[in-house]
Amino acid sequence: MSKKIKNTMKFKNINSDTDCDCTSKAEIDSSNEYVRKLRKDKVEDKDFQTHWERGIRAENEDCDIICSYKAVSINQIKPEYENLILEKYKTTFNFNKKKGSYYLKFRFNKDAGKVIYSPEEDDKSHYNFYKADDFNLGKIVVMETVKFA
């Protein structure tokens, strides 16, 4: 008989300073693979900072918008979305041709946080990731770092 593991993740950081409950519909996902554009050729804490953590606030009271600022933008990697994601990264982000640009392919541990599907008009692979209060890079499983430009 297997024991059910109780989830003890806390989300006080995300749900503080707002009346929005950003994580109520989000789910734990430790089986799908995601990608995130990196600032350099190796993943750093800064790569998983939200707009909110960097002091960029939504000038709006809409909870969907506020919650998107409190989330880390990620893409679920599937064969049908891979080219779409690469083209979006190439056109959306500035990159140094000498250093190149990289993205991280990864999965989450069960205690990393929660994700919610948040498709964008031109990006059906987009998800928002809400970090648990004790999130750190040790809570992701790195599959590979890919140089894409």
ZITAUR-V983815 format. One record per residue. N is the residue number from 1. RES is the residue in three letters. BURIAL is 1 if it has 9 or more other C-alpha atoms within 8 Angstrom, else 0. D_CENTER is the distance of its C-alpha to the mean C-alpha in whole Angstrom. Layout:
N/RES/BURIAL/D_CENTER, N/RES/BURIAL/D_CENTER
//
This chain:
1/MET/0/34, 2/SER/0/31, 3/LYS/0/29, 4/LYS/0/26, 5/ILE/0/24, 6/LYS/0/23, 7/ASN/0/20, 8/THR/0/20, 9/MET/1/17, 10/LYS/0/17, 11/PHE/1/15, 12/LYS/0/18, 13/ASN/0/16, 14/ILE/1/14, 15/ASN/1/17, 16/SER/0/19, 17/ASP/0/21, 18/THR/0/20, 19/ASP/0/22, 20/CYS/0/19, 21/ASP/0/18, 22/CYS/1/14, 23/THR/1/13, 24/SER/0/17, 25/LYS/0/16, 26/ALA/1/12, 27/GLU/0/13, 28/ILE/1/13, 29/ASP/1/12, 30/SER/0/13, 31/SER/0/15, 32/ASN/0/13, 33/GLU/1/11, 34/TYR/1/8, 35/VAL/1/8, 36/ARG/1/7, 37/LYS/1/10, 38/LEU/1/12, 39/ARG/1/14, 40/LYS/0/17, 41/ASP/1/18, 42/LYS/0/16, 43/VAL/1/13, 44/GLU/0/13, 45/ASP/0/12, 46/LYS/0/12, 47/ASP/1/9, 48/PHE/0/7, 49/GLN/1/9, 50/THR/1/9, 51/HIS/1/11, 52/TRP/1/13, 53/GLU/0/13, 54/ARG/0/15, 55/GLY/0/17, 56/ILE/0/16, 57/ARG/0/17, 58/ALA/0/18, 59/GLU/0/22, 60/ASN/0/22, 61/GLU/0/22, 62/ASP/0/20, 63/CYS/1/18, 64/ASP/0/16, 65/ILE/1/15, 66/ILE/1/15, 67/CYS/1/12, 68/SER/1/10, 69/TYR/1/11, 70/LYS/1/10, 71/ALA/1/7, 72/VAL/1/4, 73/SER/1/4, 74/ILE/1/4, 75/ASN/1/7, 76/GLN/1/9, 77/ILE/1/12, 78/LYS/0/16, 79/PRO/0/19, 80/GLU/0/19, 81/TYR/1/16, 82/GLU/1/16, 83/ASN/0/19, 84/LEU/0/17, 85/ILE/1/14, 86/LEU/1/16, 87/GLU/0/18, 88/LYS/0/16, 89/TYR/1/14, 90/LYS/1/18, 91/THR/0/19, 92/THR/0/16, 93/PHE/0/16, 94/ASN/0/19, 95/PHE/0/20, 96/ASN/0/23, 97/LYS/0/25, 98/LYS/0/27, 99/LYS/0/23, 100/GLY/1/21, 101/SER/1/18, 102/TYR/1/15, 103/TYR/1/12, 104/LEU/1/11, 105/LYS/1/11, 106/PHE/1/10, 107/ARG/1/11, 108/PHE/1/10, 109/ASN/1/13, 110/LYS/0/14, 111/ASP/1/14, 112/ALA/1/11, 113/GLY/1/10, 114/LYS/1/9, 115/VAL/1/8, 116/ILE/1/10, 117/TYR/0/11, 118/SER/0/11, 119/PRO/1/13, 120/GLU/0/14, 121/GLU/0/18, 122/ASP/0/17, 123/ASP/1/14, 124/LYS/1/15, 125/SER/1/12, 126/HIS/1/9, 127/TYR/1/7, 128/ASN/1/5, 129/PHE/1/4, 130/TYR/1/7, 131/LYS/1/8, 132/ALA/1/12, 133/ASP/1/14, 134/ASP/0/15, 135/PHE/1/12, 136/ASN/0/13, 137/LEU/0/12, 138/GLY/0/15, 139/LYS/1/13, 140/ILE/1/11, 141/VAL/1/13, 142/VAL/1/14, 143/MET/0/15, 144/GLU/0/16, 145/THR/1/16, 146/VAL/0/17, 147/LYS/1/19, 148/PHE/0/19, 149/ALA/0/21
//
